[in-house]
Amino acid sequence: MRRRTQCFAIGAVKLTRVLPRNLEGRVFADQLIRSATSVGANYRAVCRARSRREFIAKLGVVIEECDEALFWFEVIVELELVTREAASGLVKEGDEFLAILTAARRTAQRRLT
């Protein structure tokens, strides 16, 4: 997962390179880069959690950032700044992350009680 989240971040950065060089392109690129790179950075923090409660809390941050990155992918596709095909691999990967991380958080929460 560490490598996958890093590849997700790199893919998102590369995708932003085709966005228009105007105000909206810069804003969307900034938001997407921040959220997509945060997925990997915060996942690394999850791996270093010192307790189950900290693990659960940090997973929540990763889930939020991943969901935000997916939001920005949807926006740039809907505005036709990139094609659906160009973003589809990253969107699929983000959806898989959400499924995996949500299941991991649920399992950890069950084991906590």
Backbone as ProteinMPNN parsed JSONL, in Angstrom:
{"seq_chain_A": "MRRRTQCFAIGAVKLTRVLPRNLEGRVFADQLIRSATSVGANYRAVCRARSRREFIAKLGVVIEECDEALFWFEVIVELELVTREAASGLVKEGDEFLAILTAARRTAQRRLT", "coords_chain_A": {"N_chain_A": [[0.828, -1.198, 0.0], [2.011, 1.185, 0.654], [3.656, 1.784, -1.533], [1.721, 1.869, -3.541], [0.156, 4.075, -2.757], [2.024, 6.056, -3.044], [2.491, 5.969, -5.805], [-0.049, 6.747, -6.631], [-0.061, 9.434, -5.808], [2.013, 10.439, -7.426], [0.934, 9.948, -9.963], [-1.292, 11.664, -9.878], [-0.044, 14.172, -9.726], [1.268, 14.21, -12.184], [-0.975, 14.175, -13.852], [-2.031, 16.702, -13.374], [-0.396, 18.298, -14.835], [-1.412, 18.655, -17.353], [-3.472, 20.361, -17.076], [-5.152, 23.484, -17.711], [-3.271, 26.534, -17.879], [-4.376, 28.614, -16.27], [-6.327, 30.536, -13.886], [-8.33, 28.767, -12.789], [-7.278, 26.259, -13.497], [-4.857, 26.257, -12.09], [-5.796, 26.426, -9.441], [-7.331, 24.046, -9.187], [-5.334, 22.177, -9.73], [-3.607, 22.635, -7.578], [-5.243, 21.923, -5.368], [-5.799, 19.229, -5.961], [-3.231, 18.117, -6.021], [-2.426, 18.566, -3.369], [-4.307, 17.007, -1.873], [-4.075, 14.403, -3.012], [-1.348, 13.773, -2.661], [-1.282, 13.838, 0.037], [-2.609, 11.55, 0.771], [-0.745, 9.423, 0.519], [1.315, 10.373, 2.217], [0.032, 10.567, 4.702], [-0.787, 7.941, 4.982], [1.61, 6.688, 5.483], [2.034, 7.646, 8.025], [0.003, 6.305, 9.33], [1.033, 3.751, 9.329], [2.897, 3.986, 11.277], [1.581, 4.271, 13.617], [1.045, 4.476, 17.128], [-0.786, 3.316, 18.732], [-3.916, 1.513, 18.795], [-6.082, 3.254, 18.752], [-4.874, 5.592, 17.768], [-4.128, 4.634, 15.264], [-6.667, 4.215, 14.11], [-7.649, 6.851, 14.078], [-5.763, 8.12, 12.393], [-6.152, 6.664, 10.068], [-8.653, 7.611, 9.427], [-8.037, 10.215, 8.582], [-6.585, 9.679, 6.247], [-8.587, 8.477, 4.716], [-10.368, 10.644, 4.418], [-8.746, 12.435, 2.934], [-8.315, 10.968, 0.613], [-10.903, 10.746, -0.367], [-11.345, 13.433, -0.867], [-9.459, 13.889, -2.912], [-10.607, 12.301, -4.898], [-12.925, 13.777, -5.295], [-11.85, 16.115, -6.512], [-10.821, 14.976, -8.859], [-13.247, 14.251, -10.072], [-14.388, 16.799, -10.463], [-12.575, 18.069, -12.267], [-12.862, 16.406, -14.445], [-15.614, 16.639, -15.031], [-15.689, 19.317, -15.758], [-14.403, 19.105, -18.075], [-11.655, 19.411, -18.257], [-9.779, 17.501, -18.231], [-9.821, 14.307, -19.841], [-12.245, 11.727, -19.179], [-11.135, 9.231, -19.467], [-8.42, 9.755, -19.085], [-8.293, 10.232, -16.362], [-9.349, 7.951, -15.278], [-7.892, 5.641, -14.361], [-6.633, 6.569, -12.044], [-8.845, 7.342, -10.556], [-10.09, 4.874, -10.217], [-8.124, 3.586, -8.678], [-8.17, 5.248, -6.408], [-10.784, 4.74, -5.528], [-10.492, 2.057, -4.836], [-8.629, 2.311, -2.755], [-10.242, 3.665, -0.886], [-12.139, 1.677, -0.295], [-10.517, -0.37, 0.801], [-9.264, 0.962, 2.969], [-11.422, 1.868, 4.477], [-12.574, -0.545, 5.238], [-10.447, -1.536, 6.768], [-10.414, 0.334, 8.829], [-12.938, -0.107, 9.998], [-12.605, -2.76, 10.885], [-10.527, -2.393, 12.756], [-11.818, -0.733, 14.564], [-13.817, -2.448, 15.506], [-12.259, -4.332, 16.829], [-11.286, -2.813, 18.839], [-13.229, -2.486, 20.717]], "CA_chain_A": [[0.0, 0.0, 0.0], [2.868, 2.375, 0.672], [4.057, 2.067, -2.924], [0.519, 2.235, -4.303], [-0.247, 5.447, -2.44], [3.032, 6.929, -3.64], [2.188, 6.007, -7.246], [-1.272, 7.543, -6.752], [0.366, 10.828, -5.703], [2.789, 10.768, -8.624], [-0.01, 9.993, -11.076], [-2.102, 12.877, -9.758], [0.815, 15.306, -10.079], [1.446, 14.167, -13.64], [-2.236, 14.55, -14.489], [-2.236, 18.157, -13.273], [0.45, 18.988, -15.817], [-2.171, 18.944, -18.573], [-4.524, 21.338, -16.783], [-4.851, 24.794, -18.297], [-2.44, 27.424, -17.058], [-5.156, 29.79, -15.882], [-6.651, 30.518, -12.467], [-9.012, 27.534, -12.383], [-6.34, 25.148, -13.621], [-3.906, 26.311, -10.974], [-6.509, 26.111, -8.193], [-7.655, 22.617, -9.181], [-4.07, 21.441, -9.631], [-3.129, 22.766, -6.199], [-6.099, 21.132, -4.486], [-5.615, 17.814, -6.265], [-1.894, 17.724, -5.58], [-2.407, 18.525, -1.901], [-5.068, 15.876, -1.332], [-3.549, 13.12, -3.496], [-0.069, 13.488, -2.019], [-1.572, 13.64, 1.457], [-3.008, 10.153, 0.96], [0.463, 8.641, 0.766], [2.039, 10.865, 3.385], [-0.7, 10.196, 5.911], [-0.778, 6.485, 5.11], [2.877, 6.351, 6.149], [1.819, 7.928, 9.449], [-0.828, 5.198, 9.828], [1.942, 2.617, 9.54], [3.712, 4.274, 12.46], [0.682, 4.542, 14.748], [1.525, 3.907, 18.389], [-1.881, 2.623, 19.414], [-5.047, 1.217, 17.913], [-6.86, 4.496, 18.625], [-4.143, 6.478, 16.855], [-4.254, 3.987, 13.958], [-8.014, 4.497, 13.618], [-7.735, 8.287, 13.802], [-4.948, 8.436, 11.224], [-6.845, 6.092, 8.907], [-9.722, 8.555, 9.094], [-7.44, 11.316, 7.816], [-6.271, 9.161, 4.908], [-9.866, 8.295, 4.019], [-10.853, 11.978, 4.049], [-7.905, 12.989, 1.868], [-8.57, 10.187, -0.597], [-12.216, 11.165, -0.85], [-11.18, 14.774, -1.437], [-8.781, 13.748, -4.207], [-11.614, 11.807, -5.844], [-13.785, 14.916, -5.611], [-11.176, 16.976, -7.484], [-10.815, 14.261, -10.142], [-14.593, 14.389, -10.637], [-14.58, 18.188, -10.909], [-11.819, 18.384, -13.483], [-13.45, 15.635, -15.547], [-16.904, 17.252, -15.365], [-15.407, 20.581, -16.44], [-13.721, 18.717, -19.306], [-10.27, 19.871, -18.257], [-9.105, 16.263, -18.628], [-10.809, 13.316, -20.259], [-12.6, 10.696, -18.201], [-10.164, 8.152, -19.645], [-7.139, 10.168, -18.495], [-8.393, 10.166, -14.902], [-10.025, 6.725, -14.838], [-7.019, 4.757, -13.59], [-6.442, 7.159, -10.717], [-10.137, 7.269, -9.865], [-10.256, 3.463, -9.822], [-7.193, 3.345, -7.582], [-8.701, 5.95, -5.249], [-11.951, 3.982, -5.05], [-9.976, 0.854, -4.169], [-8.071, 2.746, -1.471], [-11.341, 3.936, 0.043], [-12.72, 0.4, 0.132], [-9.544, -1.057, 1.659], [-9.024, 1.716, 4.198], [-12.658, 1.876, 5.259], [-12.679, -1.88, 5.84], [-9.419, -1.63, 7.81], [-10.846, 1.14, 9.979], [-14.048, -0.83, 10.638], [-12.038, -3.916, 11.606], [-9.781, -1.892, 13.903], [-12.797, -0.237, 15.534], [-14.446, -3.629, 16.118], [-11.281, -4.954, 17.731], [-11.038, -1.889, 19.944], [-14.275, -2.626, 21.752]], "C_chain_A": [[0.869, 1.257, 0.0], [3.263, 2.764, -0.751], [2.854, 2.502, -3.751], [0.098, 3.675, -4.022], [0.762, 6.447, -3.0], [2.79, 7.06, -5.15], [0.931, 6.833, -7.531], [-0.914, 9.034, -6.732], [1.104, 11.263, -6.971], [1.875, 10.879, -9.842], [-0.862, 11.253, -11.055], [-1.289, 14.111, -10.157], [1.0, 15.35, -11.592], [0.175, 14.591, -14.375], [-2.446, 16.061, -14.447], [-1.407, 18.93, -14.294], [-0.289, 19.316, -17.106], [-3.301, 19.943, -18.322], [-4.146, 22.687, -17.38], [-4.054, 25.672, -17.324], [-3.178, 28.741, -16.814], [-5.526, 29.627, -14.405], [-7.307, 29.207, -12.051], [-8.087, 26.327, -12.465], [-5.354, 25.099, -12.467], [-4.574, 25.935, -9.652], [-6.804, 24.618, -8.111], [-6.386, 21.774, -9.039], [-3.559, 21.473, -8.195], [-3.932, 21.879, -5.251], [-5.886, 19.633, -4.701], [-4.251, 17.327, -5.782], [-1.855, 17.603, -4.058], [-3.113, 17.279, -1.358], [-4.471, 14.536, -1.755], [-2.209, 12.781, -2.855], [-0.25, 13.247, -0.524], [-2.002, 12.207, 1.751], [-1.778, 9.314, 1.321], [1.201, 9.069, 2.017], [1.344, 10.439, 4.678], [-0.796, 8.685, 6.076], [0.507, 6.036, 5.801], [2.76, 6.59, 7.653], [0.967, 6.829, 10.085], [0.074, 4.013, 10.178], [2.792, 2.785, 10.793], [2.86, 4.553, 13.705], [1.157, 3.806, 15.993], [0.453, 3.162, 19.164], [-2.991, 2.361, 18.405], [-5.896, 2.469, 17.707], [-6.185, 5.476, 17.66], [-4.23, 5.94, 15.422], [-5.605, 4.335, 13.331], [-8.147, 5.968, 13.242], [-6.964, 8.657, 12.538], [-5.55, 7.834, 9.951], [-7.972, 7.011, 8.463], [-9.214, 9.721, 8.265], [-7.144, 10.863, 6.391], [-7.554, 8.993, 4.091], [-10.417, 9.639, 3.563], [-10.057, 12.558, 2.883], [-8.132, 12.263, 0.548], [-9.908, 10.59, -1.21], [-12.132, 12.56, -1.467], [-10.492, 14.71, -2.798], [-9.761, 13.255, -5.262], [-12.581, 12.917, -6.247], [-13.132, 15.792, -6.682], [-11.033, 16.296, -8.839], [-12.168, 14.427, -10.832], [-14.813, 15.786, -11.196], [-13.834, 18.455, -12.209], [-12.316, 17.589, -14.689], [-14.759, 16.28, -15.991], [-16.719, 18.58, -16.092], [-14.66, 20.374, -17.758], [-12.321, 19.31, -19.417], [-9.332, 18.706, -18.545], [-10.195, 15.282, -19.051], [-11.07, 12.329, -19.136], [-11.579, 9.557, -18.258], [-8.83, 8.492, -18.992], [-7.141, 10.015, -16.982], [-8.86, 8.808, -14.398], [-9.148, 5.796, -14.004], [-6.806, 5.262, -12.174], [-7.728, 7.12, -9.905], [-10.379, 5.844, -9.372], [-9.359, 3.133, -8.629], [-7.69, 4.022, -6.299], [-9.908, 5.239, -4.662], [-11.513, 2.717, -4.313], [-9.365, 1.203, -2.813], [-9.186, 2.967, -0.451], [-11.943, 2.643, 0.573], [-11.79, -0.311, 1.127], [-9.42, -0.352, 3.008], [-10.259, 1.775, 5.088], [-12.851, 0.536, 5.949], [-11.664, -2.041, 6.973], [-9.829, -0.844, 9.049], [-11.976, 0.45, 10.73], [-13.53, -2.005, 11.465], [-11.316, -3.445, 12.872], [-10.744, -1.385, 14.984], [-13.496, -1.398, 16.249], [-13.521, -4.26, 17.144], [-10.983, -4.085, 18.952], [-12.02, -2.097, 21.075], [-14.316, -4.003, 22.358]], "O_chain_A": [[0.498, 2.273, -0.588], [3.207, 3.936, -1.121], [2.964, 3.41, -4.575], [-0.274, 4.408, -4.938], [0.393, 7.556, -3.387], [2.882, 8.159, -5.699], [0.854, 7.531, -8.542], [-1.414, 9.803, -7.553], [0.838, 12.335, -7.516], [2.021, 11.791, -10.655], [-1.125, 11.844, -12.102], [-1.797, 14.993, -10.851], [0.897, 16.413, -12.204], [0.238, 15.281, -15.392], [-2.985, 16.636, -15.393], [-1.696, 20.092, -14.58], [0.16, 20.166, -17.875], [-4.008, 20.327, -19.254], [-2.965, 22.996, -17.536], [-4.171, 25.544, -16.105], [-2.673, 29.824, -17.109], [-5.081, 28.682, -13.754], [-6.892, 28.595, -11.067], [-8.115, 25.464, -11.588], [-5.055, 24.03, -11.934], [-3.994, 25.214, -8.84], [-6.555, 23.992, -7.081], [-6.372, 20.778, -8.316], [-3.129, 20.45, -7.661], [-3.359, 21.167, -4.427], [-5.803, 18.865, -3.742], [-4.141, 16.247, -5.202], [-1.308, 16.638, -3.525], [-2.581, 16.584, -0.491], [-4.372, 13.624, -0.934], [-1.957, 11.618, -2.537], [0.538, 12.535, 0.099], [-1.784, 11.705, 2.854], [-1.783, 8.587, 2.314], [1.661, 8.23, 2.791], [1.994, 10.006, 5.629], [-0.88, 8.196, 7.203], [0.49, 5.109, 6.611], [3.311, 5.838, 8.455], [1.183, 6.463, 11.24], [-0.114, 3.36, 11.205], [3.345, 1.812, 11.305], [3.373, 5.018, 14.723], [1.611, 2.664, 15.922], [0.746, 2.462, 20.133], [-3.0, 2.918, 17.307], [-6.376, 2.715, 16.6], [-6.849, 6.107, 16.839], [-4.387, 6.714, 14.477], [-5.674, 4.707, 12.159], [-8.703, 6.29, 12.192], [-7.457, 9.421, 11.708], [-5.464, 8.434, 8.88], [-8.218, 7.172, 7.268], [-9.894, 10.168, 7.341], [-7.423, 11.588, 5.436], [-7.591, 9.334, 2.909], [-10.885, 9.759, 2.431], [-10.636, 13.112, 1.948], [-8.138, 12.885, -0.514], [-10.022, 10.753, -2.425], [-12.779, 12.833, -2.478], [-10.899, 15.4, -3.733], [-9.748, 13.735, -6.395], [-13.006, 12.99, -7.4], [-13.787, 16.17, -7.654], [-11.115, 16.963, -9.871], [-12.231, 14.709, -12.029], [-15.366, 15.939, -12.285], [-14.404, 19.009, -13.15], [-12.203, 18.048, -15.826], [-14.994, 16.45, -17.187], [-17.523, 18.926, -16.958], [-14.329, 21.33, -18.459], [-11.858, 19.663, -20.502], [-8.223, 18.9, -19.044], [-11.354, 15.422, -18.659], [-10.23, 12.121, -18.26], [-11.208, 8.991, -17.23], [-8.182, 7.622, -18.411], [-6.111, 9.705, -16.384], [-8.774, 8.539, -13.2], [-9.627, 5.218, -13.029], [-6.799, 4.484, -11.22], [-7.695, 6.889, -8.696], [-10.821, 5.638, -8.242], [-9.793, 2.476, -7.683], [-7.632, 3.426, -5.224], [-10.044, 5.143, -3.442], [-12.093, 2.352, -3.29], [-9.558, 0.479, -1.836], [-9.096, 2.522, 0.693], [-12.226, 2.532, 1.766], [-12.237, -0.792, 2.168], [-9.466, -0.992, 4.059], [-10.15, 1.737, 6.314], [-13.247, 0.485, 7.114], [-11.98, -2.614, 8.015], [-9.622, -1.291, 10.177], [-11.977, 0.422, 11.961], [-13.96, -2.217, 12.598], [-11.481, -4.039, 13.938], [-10.508, -1.586, 16.176], [-13.737, -1.335, 17.454], [-13.966, -4.675, 18.214], [-10.488, -4.573, 19.968], [-11.689, -1.909, 22.246], [-15.138, -4.268, 23.235]]}, "name": "protein", "num_of_chains": 1, "seq": "MRRRTQCFAIGAVKLTRVLPRNLEGRVFADQLIRSATSVGANYRAVCRARSRREFIAKLGVVIEECDEALFWFEVIVELELVTREAASGLVKEGDEFLAILTAARRTAQRRLT"}
